[in-house]
Amino acid sequence: MLASNFCTTSLILQLLCLLFHATSAAIYSAHFCTNQTFYASDTKFQSKLNTFLSSLVSNSSLPSLNGFFRTSVDDIDGRFLYRGDVNATVCHGCVAAAAANITRLCPNDTESYIWYDECMLIYSNNTFDNDDIVPGIPLNDEGSTVNTNHDHFNQLLSNVLNSLEGKALESSMGEKKFAVGAVSVTSAQTLYGMAQCEPDSTSGRCAACFGSAISTIPTCCNGSGGARVLLPICSIRYQLYPFLYNSTMLIPSSGMHIIMYIIDYESSPLTQVFLIVLKRFNSVH
């Protein structure tokens, strides 16, 4: 009974964390300034950059974009990609925050990158030269503890990330390349994972990007219960708590079984949280 109550309480706490995340503002993750070439303030380039960023923001609220938008203004090229589980309203808020902060964090830089939990935005006065894996930024969740043998956890993690990569790569060119899943680590701990690549990138480019991201995990984050690797066209993430914004979370059974999330863009996160808590509470009482 004590174990059941603990599991139920733990689940409720995780879902309340998810609810807080779902209703909060865009959460900054990282940025990268190339610091190679710069533009002077109050110049034609700055005016074009402002027009470019305004175009990204104005297009970020369109639900028909499949989570991705790319545009150019003269010699400035760039795009945004928002996480596959968020809706256009969340996307708009995230892209607006990214557009406002990228020039503050990378002042007068002609090529910059910024990532949030819910989206990423980049621009350049070049064509990026098809550099899909540079920069690569790993973020290690050092406060997350694994309650099991590390070798066992690393094997589960490898299986999850590779399975999600394969699932994301099943999408055709132009379609959303996004997959998430969960697997039980112990009776009281669940591993959640995500893999996403830009819709306009080929399967070959996405596979190379995912390969680079996944291969970074043992070096940056071995033994950690949570991490992200952020690259120009793809990202991966895993946590020991549910972190998606707006999805129906399925509690996985024990073992190696990957359960894909059912994405629901219209349902309220609050409604989903209470349904999940109620279902789980009834199953242990």
C-alpha positions as CSV (number, residue, x, y, z in Angstrom):
1,M,0.0,0.0,0.0
2,L,2.8,2.4,0.9
3,A,4.5,1.7,-2.4
4,S,1.3,2.3,-4.3
5,N,0.7,5.6,-2.5
6,F,4.2,6.7,-3.2
7,C,3.9,5.9,-6.9
8,T,0.6,7.8,-7.1
9,T,2.0,10.8,-5.3
10,S,5.1,10.8,-7.4
11,L,3.0,10.6,-10.6
12,I,0.8,13.5,-9.4
13,L,3.9,15.6,-8.7
14,Q,5.3,14.9,-12.1
15,L,2.0,15.8,-13.8
16,L,1.7,19.0,-11.8
17,C,5.2,19.9,-13.0
18,L,4.0,19.3,-16.5
19,L,1.0,21.5,-16.0
20,F,3.1,24.3,-14.7
21,H,5.4,23.9,-17.7
22,A,2.4,23.9,-20.0
23,T,1.0,27.1,-18.7
24,S,4.2,29.1,-18.3
25,A,6.0,31.4,-20.8
26,A,8.6,30.1,-23.3
27,I,11.6,28.6,-21.4
28,Y,15.0,29.6,-22.7
29,S,17.5,26.8,-23.3
30,A,20.6,28.1,-25.0
31,H,22.0,30.3,-27.7
32,F,25.1,30.4,-30.0
33,C,26.7,33.5,-31.5
34,T,29.1,32.8,-34.3
35,N,31.1,36.0,-33.7
36,Q,32.6,35.9,-37.1
37,T,31.1,38.9,-38.9
38,F,29.2,41.9,-37.5
39,Y,26.9,44.6,-38.7
40,A,26.9,48.2,-37.6
41,S,23.9,49.5,-35.7
42,D,21.4,51.7,-37.6
43,T,22.5,50.2,-41.0
44,K,20.6,48.7,-43.9
45,F,21.4,45.2,-42.6
46,Q,19.8,45.9,-39.2
47,S,16.7,47.2,-40.9
48,K,16.5,44.0,-43.0
49,L,17.1,41.8,-40.0
50,N,14.2,43.5,-38.1
51,T,12.0,42.9,-41.1
52,F,13.1,39.3,-41.3
53,L,12.5,38.7,-37.6
54,S,9.1,40.3,-37.8
55,S,8.2,38.0,-40.7
56,L,9.1,35.0,-38.6
57,V,6.9,36.2,-35.7
58,S,3.9,37.0,-37.9
59,N,4.0,33.6,-39.5
60,S,4.5,31.7,-36.3
61,S,0.8,31.7,-35.4
62,L,-0.3,30.0,-38.6
63,P,-1.4,26.4,-37.8
64,S,-0.8,25.2,-41.4
65,L,3.0,25.5,-41.2
66,N,3.6,22.0,-39.8
67,G,5.7,23.5,-37.1
68,F,8.3,25.0,-39.4
69,F,8.8,28.1,-41.4
70,R,11.8,29.4,-43.5
71,T,12.1,32.7,-45.3
72,S,14.7,35.2,-46.5
73,V,15.0,39.0,-46.8
74,D,17.6,39.8,-49.4
75,D,20.8,38.2,-48.1
76,I,19.4,37.1,-44.7
77,D,18.2,33.6,-44.5
78,G,16.6,31.8,-41.5
79,R,13.8,29.8,-40.0
80,F,12.1,28.6,-36.9
81,L,11.0,25.1,-35.8
82,Y,8.7,24.5,-32.9
83,R,8.5,21.4,-30.9
84,G,6.1,18.9,-32.5
85,D,3.6,18.7,-29.6
86,V,2.9,22.4,-29.2
87,N,0.1,24.4,-30.9
88,A,0.3,27.6,-33.0
89,T,-0.5,29.8,-30.0
90,V,2.5,28.4,-28.0
91,C,4.7,28.6,-31.1
92,H,3.8,32.2,-31.6
93,G,4.8,33.1,-28.0
94,C,8.0,31.2,-28.3
95,V,9.1,32.6,-31.6
96,A,8.3,36.1,-30.4
97,A,10.5,35.6,-27.4
98,A,13.3,34.1,-29.5
99,A,13.1,37.0,-32.0
100,A,13.2,39.6,-29.2
101,N,16.2,38.0,-27.4
102,I,18.4,36.7,-30.2
103,T,19.7,40.2,-31.1
104,R,20.1,41.0,-27.4
105,L,22.2,37.9,-26.7
106,C,24.1,38.1,-30.0
107,P,24.3,41.9,-30.6
108,N,25.3,42.9,-34.2
109,D,26.1,39.3,-35.1
110,T,25.2,38.3,-38.7
111,E,24.6,34.7,-37.8
112,S,23.0,33.5,-34.6
113,Y,21.1,30.6,-33.0
114,I,18.7,30.4,-30.1
115,W,16.8,27.5,-28.6
116,Y,13.9,27.4,-26.2
117,D,12.1,24.3,-24.8
118,E,9.3,24.9,-27.3
119,C,11.1,26.3,-30.4
120,M,14.3,27.2,-32.1
121,L,15.2,30.2,-34.3
122,I,18.3,30.9,-36.4
123,Y,19.4,33.4,-39.0
124,S,22.4,34.1,-41.1
125,N,23.7,36.3,-43.9
126,N,25.0,33.1,-45.5
127,T,23.2,29.9,-46.6
128,F,24.4,27.9,-43.6
129,D,26.5,25.7,-46.1
130,N,24.4,22.7,-45.1
131,D,26.1,22.5,-41.8
132,D,23.5,20.5,-39.9
133,I,25.5,19.5,-36.8
134,V,27.5,22.7,-35.9
135,P,26.9,24.2,-33.5
136,G,25.9,21.3,-31.2
137,I,25.0,22.2,-27.7
138,P,24.5,19.5,-25.0
139,L,22.6,20.4,-21.9
140,N,23.0,18.0,-19.0
141,D,20.3,17.8,-16.2
142,E,22.7,17.1,-13.4
143,G,20.0,17.2,-10.8
144,S,18.2,14.2,-12.2
145,T,19.1,10.9,-10.5
146,V,18.7,7.4,-12.0
147,N,17.3,4.9,-9.5
148,T,18.8,1.9,-11.1
149,N,22.0,0.3,-12.4
150,H,23.7,2.8,-14.8
151,D,24.5,0.1,-17.4
152,H,20.8,-1.0,-17.4
153,F,19.7,2.7,-17.8
154,N,22.2,3.4,-20.6
155,Q,20.9,0.4,-22.5
156,L,17.3,1.5,-22.1
157,L,18.3,5.0,-23.1
158,S,20.1,3.9,-26.2
159,N,17.1,1.7,-27.3
160,V,14.7,4.6,-26.7
161,L,16.6,7.2,-28.6
162,N,17.4,4.9,-31.6
163,S,13.8,3.8,-31.8
164,L,12.6,7.4,-31.7
165,E,15.1,8.3,-34.4
166,G,13.7,5.6,-36.6
167,K,10.2,6.7,-36.0
168,A,10.9,10.3,-36.8
169,L,12.7,9.3,-40.0
170,E,9.6,7.5,-41.3
171,S,8.0,10.8,-42.2
172,S,8.3,12.0,-45.8
173,M,10.0,15.1,-47.0
174,G,8.0,18.2,-45.8
175,E,6.1,16.2,-43.1
176,K,6.7,16.7,-39.4
177,K,9.6,14.6,-38.3
178,F,8.8,14.2,-34.6
179,A,8.6,11.2,-32.3
180,V,8.3,10.8,-28.6
181,G,8.0,7.7,-26.3
182,A,8.3,6.3,-22.8
183,V,9.7,3.2,-21.2
184,S,9.7,2.0,-17.5
185,V,13.1,2.1,-15.8
186,T,11.8,0.8,-12.5
187,S,8.3,0.4,-11.0
188,A,8.5,4.0,-9.8
189,Q,10.5,5.7,-12.5
190,T,9.8,6.2,-16.2
191,L,12.1,7.4,-19.0
192,Y,10.6,9.9,-21.5
193,G,12.3,10.6,-24.8
194,M,12.0,12.9,-27.9
195,A,13.6,13.2,-31.3
196,Q,12.8,15.9,-33.8
197,C,14.2,17.1,-37.2
198,E,13.3,19.9,-39.6
199,P,10.5,18.8,-42.1
200,D,12.4,20.1,-45.1
201,S,15.5,18.1,-44.4
202,T,16.1,14.8,-46.1
203,S,16.1,11.5,-44.2
204,G,19.8,11.3,-44.8
205,R,20.5,14.7,-43.3
206,C,18.3,14.0,-40.4
207,A,19.9,10.6,-39.8
208,A,23.3,12.2,-39.7
209,C,22.1,14.9,-37.3
210,F,20.4,12.4,-35.0
211,G,23.5,10.2,-35.1
212,S,25.7,13.2,-34.0
213,A,23.3,14.1,-31.2
214,I,22.9,10.5,-29.9
215,S,26.7,9.9,-30.0
216,T,27.2,13.0,-27.8
217,I,25.2,11.6,-24.9
218,P,27.9,9.2,-23.5
219,T,30.4,12.0,-23.5
220,C,28.4,14.9,-22.1
221,C,25.8,13.2,-19.9
222,N,26.7,9.7,-18.9
223,G,24.8,8.7,-15.8
224,S,22.5,11.7,-15.9
225,G,18.7,11.2,-15.7
226,G,18.1,13.9,-18.2
227,A,19.7,15.7,-21.1
228,R,19.2,17.5,-24.4
229,V,21.4,17.9,-27.4
230,L,20.5,20.9,-29.6
231,L,21.7,21.2,-33.2
232,P,20.7,23.4,-36.2
233,I,18.3,21.0,-37.8
234,C,17.5,18.4,-35.1
235,S,17.4,17.8,-31.4
236,I,17.0,15.0,-28.9
237,R,15.9,15.0,-25.3
238,Y,15.3,12.5,-22.5
239,Q,14.0,13.1,-18.9
240,L,12.7,11.1,-16.0
241,Y,9.6,13.2,-15.9
242,P,7.0,14.0,-18.6
243,F,8.0,17.2,-20.4
244,L,5.7,17.6,-23.4
245,Y,3.4,20.6,-23.5
246,N,0.1,19.3,-24.8
247,S,-0.2,15.5,-25.1
248,T,-2.0,12.5,-23.6
249,M,0.6,10.7,-21.6
250,L,0.5,7.0,-21.6
251,I,2.0,5.2,-18.6
252,P,4.2,2.4,-20.1
253,S,4.3,-1.1,-18.7
254,S,7.6,-2.5,-17.5
255,G,10.3,-3.7,-19.9
256,M,11.6,-2.4,-23.2
257,H,8.3,-1.5,-24.8
258,I,8.2,2.0,-26.3
259,I,4.8,3.6,-26.2
260,M,4.3,6.6,-28.6
261,Y,2.4,9.6,-27.3
262,I,-0.9,10.4,-28.9
263,I,-0.6,14.1,-29.8
264,D,-3.8,16.1,-29.1
265,Y,-3.5,19.8,-30.2
266,E,-6.9,20.9,-29.1
267,S,-7.4,19.3,-25.7
268,S,-6.7,21.3,-22.6
269,P,-3.5,20.3,-20.7
270,L,-5.4,20.8,-17.5
271,T,-8.1,18.4,-18.6
272,Q,-5.5,15.8,-19.6
273,V,-3.6,16.1,-16.3
274,F,-6.7,15.3,-14.3
275,L,-7.8,12.5,-16.5
276,I,-4.3,10.9,-16.2
277,V,-4.2,11.4,-12.4
278,L,-7.7,9.9,-12.0
279,K,-6.9,6.9,-14.2
280,R,-3.7,6.2,-12.4
281,F,-5.2,6.8,-8.9
282,N,-8.1,4.3,-9.7
283,S,-5.6,1.7,-10.9
284,V,-3.8,1.5,-7.5
285,H,-6.8,1.6,-5.2
